[in-house]
Amino acid sequence: MTINLEVVQTLNRWRNEMKSKVLKKLVVGLVLIGLLLVPSMGFAAATCVISKDVFGPFRVIVFNWVAHTDGAVASGTCDETTDQELGNVSGVIVGAKFEPHATNPPTDDYDVVINTVGGADILHGVGADVTNDDSLTEQWKTPFTTDGGSVVLYQENLDLVITGAGSGNAGKVKLILY
């Protein structure tokens, strides 16, 4: 049996070209997968999901939040433009409850403010330096005005802002209104 040298060379050249094409497609595919994964690994955006409950005369607004890689939930992430539940809120604030996430709790001494559109913190500072002590699974705080009165809201648009919580850490803030 004779093998034509020209046929062998053509087959080898074709095989090498195919290897090159497959390798190029593999590299391009891996690069694309890498580009899709990088944003989810290191540049995750902050998120906030809001829910409302009613218990008799009490209303509870629940902010379920996850911090950005910079440890913050920035202004505008969790406000009336992202969720209608935070528009036109009225009532007397009975208290605020801060609950760390079970597996990704915020770092110690993180700060929580709930601002009105005008920039007033309706918590009047009780969300500052929230501790994340291992012995506490939640903290309950009641905000008062500077003269010791109750905080009253009338058709306010609210905006949750969190700082210093740690990259990707999470928790809940429950605002209880009467």
TAQUI-V633490 format. One record per helix or strand of 2 or more residues. SS is the DSSP state (a for helix, b for strand). FROM is the first residue (numbers start at 1). TO is the last residue. If there is no record, write none. Layout:
ss->SS from->FROM to->TO
ss->SS from->FROM to->TO
This chain:
ss->a from->5 to->42
ss->b from->47 to->55
ss->b from->58 to->66
ss->a from->84 to->86
ss->b from->89 to->100
ss->b from->110 to->116
ss->b from->138 to->141
ss->b from->152 to->156
ss->b from->158 to->163
ss->b from->170 to->177
